[in-house]
Amino acid sequence: MHDLATVMSAVIQRTGKIELPSAGISMYPLIKEGSVSTFQSVQREELKLGDICLFVTDQGTLIGHRLYTVKLDGLKELFIFKGDTCFETDDPVPFTNILGRWSGVRRNSRFQAANHWKSRLLAALALRVPKWHKVIRWCAERNEHYM
């Protein structure tokens, strides 16, 4: 694990959570640029499809994306994530690369929890509606253009 990921992991293990500002539009409209996301420690058996997780790539990049599928590579379990506005999935990662599960976002001094109906609706749409990412990407780019 890379240095920054090691520090983040230590913070989550010590305090049970970490709050991080968001960059980019990959999880729009749920998580917007500058929003502060909270990630909590998570056990493997607690993860389910649709959860947003903070993980570290093999290149050392920290990413917060939605869990789309889990596959077996021999005896090794690999987790595949995808941003809601992304066209492609991220490279598979083992559970050891997952630092925490998203518990909510703070935007404009308001907190929206992961179990809020809006969060659950966006998860269902992202997982079940083909081409949803294209619609949301178009909205994100249009919104960003007018800001």
C-alpha positions as CSV (number, residue, x, y, z in Angstrom):
1,M,0.0,0.0,0.0
2,H,1.3,3.5,-0.8
3,D,2.2,6.1,1.8
4,L,-0.9,8.2,1.6
5,A,-3.2,5.2,1.6
6,T,-1.3,3.8,4.6
7,V,-1.9,7.1,6.5
8,M,-5.6,7.1,5.6
9,S,-6.0,3.5,6.6
10,A,-4.4,4.2,10.0
11,V,-6.7,7.1,10.6
12,I,-9.8,5.0,9.8
13,Q,-8.6,2.2,12.0
14,R,-7.8,4.6,14.9
15,T,-10.9,6.8,14.7
16,G,-13.4,4.6,12.8
17,K,-13.8,7.1,10.0
18,I,-12.2,9.7,7.8
19,E,-13.6,12.8,6.1
20,L,-12.3,13.8,2.7
21,P,-13.1,16.6,0.2
22,S,-14.2,15.3,-3.1
23,A,-12.7,16.2,-6.5
24,G,-14.1,15.5,-9.9
25,I,-17.5,14.5,-11.2
26,S,-17.3,10.7,-11.2
27,M,-20.0,10.3,-8.5
28,Y,-22.2,13.2,-9.6
29,P,-24.9,14.1,-8.5
30,L,-24.6,12.4,-5.2
31,I,-21.1,13.6,-4.5
32,K,-20.2,16.9,-6.0
33,E,-16.8,18.7,-6.4
34,G,-15.9,20.1,-3.0
35,S,-18.4,18.1,-1.0
36,V,-16.9,16.3,2.1
37,S,-17.5,12.6,2.1
38,T,-17.2,10.4,5.3
39,F,-15.9,6.9,5.0
40,Q,-16.1,4.4,7.9
41,S,-14.2,1.2,8.5
42,V,-15.8,-1.8,6.9
43,Q,-15.6,-5.6,7.2
44,R,-15.8,-7.8,4.1
45,E,-19.1,-9.4,5.1
46,E,-20.7,-5.9,5.5
47,L,-20.0,-4.9,1.8
48,K,-22.8,-5.1,-0.7
49,L,-23.2,-4.2,-4.4
50,G,-24.0,-0.5,-4.7
51,D,-21.9,0.6,-1.7
52,I,-19.5,3.4,-2.3
53,C,-16.0,2.6,-1.0
54,L,-12.7,4.4,-0.7
55,F,-10.0,2.3,-2.1
56,V,-6.4,2.6,-3.3
57,T,-5.4,1.6,-6.8
58,D,-2.2,-0.3,-7.6
59,Q,-0.8,3.1,-8.7
60,G,-1.5,4.6,-5.3
61,T,-4.5,6.7,-6.3
62,L,-7.3,7.1,-3.8
63,I,-10.8,6.7,-5.3
64,G,-14.3,6.7,-4.0
65,H,-16.5,4.7,-6.4
66,R,-19.5,2.4,-6.3
67,L,-19.1,-1.4,-5.9
68,Y,-20.4,-3.0,-9.1
69,T,-19.4,-6.6,-8.9
70,V,-17.1,-9.1,-7.1
71,K,-15.3,-11.8,-9.0
72,L,-13.1,-14.7,-8.1
73,D,-9.6,-15.0,-9.6
74,G,-8.7,-18.5,-8.4
75,L,-9.1,-18.2,-4.7
76,K,-8.6,-14.5,-4.6
77,E,-11.7,-12.2,-4.4
78,L,-11.5,-9.1,-6.5
79,F,-13.8,-6.0,-6.2
80,I,-14.7,-4.0,-9.2
81,F,-15.8,-0.4,-8.8
82,K,-17.2,2.2,-11.2
83,G,-17.9,5.9,-10.8
84,D,-21.6,6.8,-11.6
85,T,-20.6,9.0,-14.5
86,C,-17.7,6.8,-15.8
87,F,-17.8,4.8,-19.0
88,E,-15.5,2.1,-17.8
89,T,-15.0,0.2,-14.5
90,D,-11.9,0.6,-12.4
91,D,-9.2,-2.1,-12.3
92,P,-10.2,-4.9,-9.9
93,V,-8.7,-4.5,-6.3
94,P,-8.5,-7.0,-3.5
95,F,-10.3,-6.3,-0.2
96,T,-7.0,-5.2,1.4
97,N,-7.1,-2.2,-0.9
98,I,-10.5,-1.1,0.4
99,L,-10.0,1.5,3.1
100,G,-13.6,2.3,4.1
101,R,-17.3,2.5,3.1
102,W,-19.0,5.8,2.4
103,S,-21.5,6.8,5.1
104,G,-22.6,10.1,3.7
105,V,-21.7,13.5,2.3
106,R,-21.7,17.0,3.7
107,R,-22.6,19.8,1.3
108,N,-23.5,23.3,2.2
109,S,-23.6,22.4,5.9
110,R,-26.2,19.6,5.3
111,F,-25.4,16.0,5.7
112,Q,-26.9,13.3,3.4
113,A,-26.5,9.8,4.8
114,A,-25.8,6.7,2.7
115,N,-29.1,5.3,3.8
116,H,-31.1,8.4,2.8
117,W,-33.7,7.6,0.1
118,K,-31.9,9.8,-2.5
119,S,-28.7,7.9,-2.0
120,R,-30.4,4.5,-2.3
121,L,-32.3,5.7,-5.4
122,L,-29.1,6.8,-7.1
123,A,-27.5,3.4,-6.2
124,A,-30.4,1.5,-7.7
125,L,-30.4,3.6,-10.9
126,A,-26.6,3.3,-11.3
127,L,-26.7,-0.5,-10.9
128,R,-29.9,-1.3,-12.8
129,V,-30.4,1.2,-15.6
130,P,-28.3,0.7,-18.7
131,K,-26.7,3.9,-20.0
132,W,-27.5,5.7,-16.8
133,H,-23.9,6.8,-16.6
134,K,-24.2,8.6,-19.9
135,V,-27.3,10.6,-18.8
136,I,-25.6,11.6,-15.5
137,R,-22.3,12.4,-17.2
138,W,-24.1,14.7,-19.6
139,C,-25.8,16.4,-16.6
140,A,-22.6,16.8,-14.7
141,E,-20.7,18.3,-17.7
142,R,-23.6,20.7,-18.4
143,N,-23.8,21.7,-14.7
144,E,-20.0,22.2,-14.6
145,H,-20.1,24.3,-17.8
146,Y,-22.6,26.8,-16.2
147,M,-20.8,27.1,-12.9
